Amino acid sequence: MIRAAAQRLEGHARRTPLLSSPFLDEIAGRRVLVKPECLQHTGSFKFRGGWSAVSALDPETRKRGVIAFSSGNHAQGVALAAAQHGAPAVIIMPNDAPQLKIDNTRALGAEVVLYDRPGGESREAVGDRISSERGLTLIRPYDEPQVIAGQGTTGLEIAEQARAEGVETGDVLICCGGGGLTSGIAMALEADAPGLRARPVEPEGFDDVARSLISGGIETNNRQSGSLCDAIITPSPGEITFPIMSRLCGPGLVVTEEEALRAVALAFKRLKIVVEPGGAVALAAALFHADKIEGDAVIAVCTGGNVDADLFADTITKYD
Amino acid sequence: MIRAAAQRLEGHARRTPLLSSPFLDEIAGRRVLVKPECLQHTGSFKFRGGWSAVSALDPETRKRGVIAFSSGNHAQGVALAAAQHGAPAVIIMPNDAPQLKIDNTRALGAEVVLYDRPGGESREAVGDRISSERGLTLIRPYDEPQVIAGQGTTGLEIAEQARAEGVETGDVLICCGGGGLTSGIAMALEADAPGLRARPVEPEGFDDVARSLISGGIETNNRQSGSLCDAIITPSPGEITFPIMSRLCGPGLVVTEEEALRAVALAFKRLKIVVEPGGAVALAAALFHADKIEGDAVIAVCTGGNVDADLFADTITKYD
C-alpha cells in the first residue's frame, strides 16, 4: 500500500531533500540528517496522507466530498489534496487552532467548521455526524490505512536518501501524535532499510506513545491541549497505528518544550528552514538527548512549519 | 566547464528542490517556482562555486591553501569547500559584515582577516597582497571561470526541474551581485533550456547590472554599502560575467528594500524557508513586478539565508 501510494503521489507530493549542518553534528556528537517535511506542500507531511486517501477513493465517492478533523496540518493537507482533485472538503477544527492554520485551510478552498474543544461533542462525534448528514467520506488523521500509506512514502524516501549518504544503520526520529507518520515510516524502513529503526518523539506531558510502547497497551494523556507543540497532541496512539509501532519501533523519546524551541531556533540558524515547535521535537531529541540514541548517524524528521510569526520571532531571538 | 563542475559537485553540493505555493501564485498572477539555494550547504549557492574552484586546483597548489574576499556568503562557501578538501583558507571580510557570517566562517575552519571598508586598501588589494605573501590561490567571488561554472550548476538543475514541472519557457529571476550566478545560470539555460531566459534582479540604488545591460558597458554603483541586501552589493558587474550577461540575459529588474523584506516574510509564511533580504530580491520581483515579466510561469532563485535573527524576526512580524 505504501508503494502504491508513492506511485499516486508521484509528481504531486514534493520529494523533500535531506539537510545537514556541521554545526548540528557538533552539538549532537554524531551526524544529523534532517528530513524537512515542513517544505512539503501545505507546510507539513500531512499532504502525503491527504493526497493518498483522496486519490484512493472511487470517482463517485470522491465527487461527493471528504471531511476531516484536525488541529490544522491534516486540515490543510486534505484541503489541498481535495481541491486538486476537484472534490469538496469540510474541515472540523478546534476554535483555538492557530489563526494561520484556519485561514490557510479556508484559502485552500475548504469549508471550515469550528468546534469548542473543552466541552460538548468530541471532535470524532462532530465529524461522524456531519459526514453522515452530507454523504462525505471521513478521512481520519492517522487511524486510516490510506493515510498511513501516504505518510509512509516519507520512509521510502528516507531509506533511499540515507543509503545515498552512506547511512545504513541508526535511529530515525519522528515527531509523533497519533502515529500515522511513525507507523508508516516504520513499515517503509522495515521493507527498504532494515538497519534503520523508527522511534517516536513527543513533548513532555504528552508522551502517550512512549508510555504505550513501554506498557504494551494504549495509554492516554491527562491533558489534550496547552502545549506549544499543538500539532502533535493527540489523546492516545491509534488502534491501527499502535500495533504497528509496537512491533517495529524502538523506545519513544521525550523532550521538553524548551528543547523543542531551541531546536526551532537551530533549524532557523543552521538549516534555513521554518519548523513549528511540534515539528521540531525529533530534531530536539537528536540534538539534546544524544545519550539515548544509537549509531554514528541519526535522522530526524521535521514534520511541519506552520507556526505564527510572533511565536517564531520570539523563539529565534530568545535562543539565538 | 559547467558540466564538469557538476560532476565534481556530485555528492557534495545539495540538489535543492523547486518549491511553490498557491498563495504565491495568486499574488504573482502566474505560477511561481522557487529554487531555494538558501538550503545549500553554508546557506547559499556560494558553496557551489567554492567547491568547484577548490576541487579544480591541482593537489600541490590546493595544499598551500586558498584565499577569498567576501561580505560573507562566498566566505562560508570557500571555507567549507576548503575544509572538506583539507586545504587551509584565509578569508578577507569587511569589518561591518553580519556577525553570524563572520562567526560561521571562523567555525568552518577558516582564518578571517577583517578590513575597514570605507578607507584604506580596496579589498582586492588586500586579497592580492596576502595571497602573494603566503602562496595562496585567490578565489574571486565572481570573476573567476571555475566559480562561474560552479554557480552554473544551479542552472543545469533548474533546466531539468522546470521541464519536469512542464515549464519550458519563461523568465528565471536571479538575485545578482557581481554576476557569477547569473552568468553561470544563463549559460546553463542556453545549453539545456533555451526557452528559459535569465534575468538579474537587484535592489534599488544598487542596480549596476541593470544599467550596464541598458548602456552596453560596465556601470558602477555610487554607494557600495548601506543596504539590507548586503549579500549582493558589488561595485559593478565583472569583466568576465558582464559580456556573458550582456549576450544572454533579459533586462534587469529592480526592487525596493521594502519589497525584498515583504518577500522574506512571504517565503517564511508560504514556503517555510529562511531567506536573507539580498537573497529575496528575485522572489520580490516575481511577486511585485509581474507586469515586467513574461510567460505563464516564473522561476525565482532565492540565493541565500544567512540573516541575523533580530532582522528576520522584525521582518516576519512587520509584514505578517
Chai-1 contact restraints between the chains, C-beta under 6 A:
chainA,res_idxA,chainB,res_idxB,connection_type,confidence,min_distance_angstrom,max_distance_angstrom,comment,restraint_id
A,C38,B,K272,contact,1.0,0.0,6.0,A-B,restraint_1
A,L39,B,K272,contact,1.0,0.0,6.0,A-B,restraint_2
A,G43,B,K272,contact,1.0,0.0,6.0,A-B,restraint_3
A,F268,B,V274,contact,1.0,0.0,6.0,A-B,restraint_4
A,K272,B,C38,contact,1.0,0.0,6.0,A-B,restraint_5
A,K272,B,L39,contact,1.0,0.0,6.0,A-B,restraint_6
A,K272,B,G43,contact,1.0,0.0,6.0,A-B,restraint_7
A,K272,B,V274,contact,1.0,0.0,6.0,A-B,restraint_8
A,K272,B,G305,contact,1.0,0.0,6.0,A-B,restraint_9
A,V274,B,F268,contact,1.0,0.0,6.0,A-B,restraint_10
A,V274,B,K272,contact,1.0,0.0,6.0,A-B,restraint_11
A,G305,B,K272,contact,1.0,0.0,6.0,A-B,restraint_12
A,A309,B,I316,contact,1.0,0.0,6.0,A-B,restraint_13
A,A309,B,T317,contact,1.0,0.0,6.0,A-B,restraint_14
A,A309,B,D320,contact,1.0,0.0,6.0,A-B,restraint_15
A,D310,B,T317,contact,1.0,0.0,6.0,A-B,restraint_16
A,A313,B,A313,contact,1.0,0.0,6.0,A-B,restraint_17
A,A313,B,I316,contact,1.0,0.0,6.0,A-B,restraint_18
A,A313,B,T317,contact,1.0,0.0,6.0,A-B,restraint_19
A,I316,B,A309,contact,1.0,0.0,6.0,A-B,restraint_20
A,I316,B,A313,contact,1.0,0.0,6.0,A-B,restraint_21
A,T317,B,A309,contact,1.0,0.0,6.0,A-B,restraint_22
A,T317,B,A313,contact,1.0,0.0,6.0,A-B,restraint_23
A,D320,B,A309,contact,1.0,0.0,6.0,A-B,restraint_24
